[in-house]
Amino acid sequence: MIEPHAPAPPGAPPPWAVQGQARLPVRPGFGRFLVLAGVFVCAACGLVYELELVALASYLIGDSVTQASVVLSVMVFAMGIGSLAAKRLRPRAAAGFGAVEAALALVGGCSAMALYAVFAWTGDWGGVWANGSRYLLVAFSLTIGLLIGAEVPLLMELIQRIRRQDPGGAVADLFAADYVGALVGGLAFPFLLLPMLGQLTGALLTGTVNAVAGGALVLGLFRRDLTRRARWLLLVANLVVLGLLGAAAVLVDDFERAARHAVYGADVRVALRTGEQEIVLTGGTHGRPLDLFLDGRLRVSGRDEDRYHEALVHPAMKGPHARVLILGGGDGLAAREVLRYPGVRSVDVVELDAGVVRLARHDRALSALNGHAYDDARVHVMNADAFRWLRGAPSTYDVVISDLPDPGITASTKLYSQEFYGLAYRVLAPDGRLAVHAGPVTCRPRVFWTVDTTMRAAGLRTTPYRVGGRESGFAAGPDRTAGGASKAPGDWGFILASRTGVPLSLAPDGPRLRTLTSAGLAADARAASRTRVTGSLPPSTLVHPRYAD
């Protein structure tokens, strides 16, 4: 129980400076407001660090659900440990809080650059990075969580040193400012920092704000609680932190370029971040094959894209094909293959990221590779989420091509669900065909056959098949990492489906193909069937996704 202070005798210092309370340069009411404002800012910065770790880990490692779970659980655990450890600092709450904020600003502000540096320069995405990245992610989550947790008891002590009140009221005030700050930080990250500054600069700016807020609060408001030596140490520490963050901000563009070259090679031509993902184009000039990376995954390679797109599109084009729907495929390469059939009257492309479509229209190498498909008047682009668009699709189609990221990527799991294929079934004409890219077969047979089971659960009759990479020793398939061929899938898996079932073959009057024959397709179907997983595989649904490796 907190005992009330005796009234001050005549000539004594004012009430806000009595023994046991902080000696402030301002009145207690305004001092309390400044402390709560500091809580607000520090809470916003803390949540930005948390979201930045989740976003960067999801981009670099993949599987956003797992990365979010790791970061959040480790940070919450560490916050509890940090709160307990900070009890020892309560007698020196002002100095302790200043030291904690300086450390948090440095660690949190530099965490994104450190993670990206390890990612870029380990040299082995599939090996060292696969384990080292997780250890580094846990280390940052643990450290940031410890520092954030240490803030709470120290801030509680500072609030009480300004003006004593019942602990319940002080906790309510502290947590109110903390939660409102977290709201602002949580909204600022996706809507302001990430689109305007990117992950690296956004984290550095957040660290700068954190250091300024923490340093100003302690050195400005509680400087009389500090010894001369402590004031100088905190001032120097904050200046060093701000200097390091400022230097990193000045060098961040050079760092990104160097890291990007380490990741993608020396011939990066285009690197941009849209509202959806990072897009990188390499090669495509002076005889070098063009590569298109989306969020670090190789989605298109000029070495073998013809084999992939011919296998995806042409089996579905046997039969009526006047109206064609392409889900994904913003690079225009699936549309290129569809437009080789003179009977096609319209091609609707539903692509979430308008940036990919713009690049496919205007980049000289990519537009040449897709045969300038977007210049054809029959092609119509809708920038929308494929699932949402299918729910309100205005008409039916003879052919539906699903050219989407692998089902093992968390963000695309709903696009391989029973509900999604039910919507696709609804837009198919009675004799229409649906062709689906279902991920690699050889290295992930359970995922591939789960797609097949899910499509059949939606009422479709399916014919699975697979094709290998064009070049011996070259790893085939979208969603490859940029590591060696041995680290990436060696084939593509596809499923041809319809309401009643269709044979796997090519149109006899279709265009001349470079890599695909009817006999080859039959062999590809037999090769896929040999990988069938024995036992019952349940379908994947929105509420119960089943595509984890």
Protein Blocks (a to p, Z undefined) as FASTA:
>chain_A
ZZddddddehiacfklgghiacdfbdfklmmmmmmmmmmmmmmmmmmmmmmmmmmmmmmn
opjllmmmmmmmmmmmmmmmmmmmmmmmmmmmmlmmmmmmmmmmmmmmmmmmmmmmmmmm
nopaklmmmmmmmmmmmmmmmmmmmmmmmmmmmmmmmmmmmogcdfklmmmmmmmmmmmm
mmmmmmmmmmmmmmmnojmlmmmmmmmmmmmmmmmmmmmmmmmmpcfklmmmmmmmmmmm
mmmmmmmmmmmmmmmmmmmmmmnojklfbdcddfkbccddeehiehiacdddeehiafbd
fklmmmmmmmmmmmmmgccfkbccdeejlnommmmmmmmpmkbmbdcdddfblmlmmmmm
mmmklmmmnoommmpmkbccddddfklmmmmocbdcfbdcdddddfklmklmmmmcfklm
mmmmmmpcfkbccdddebjfklmmmlmmmmmmmmmmnopacdddddddfbghiagdehia
fbdfklpcfbdcdddddfkopaddddfkbccdfkbcfklmmmmmmmmmmmpcgdjddddd
fklcckbZZ
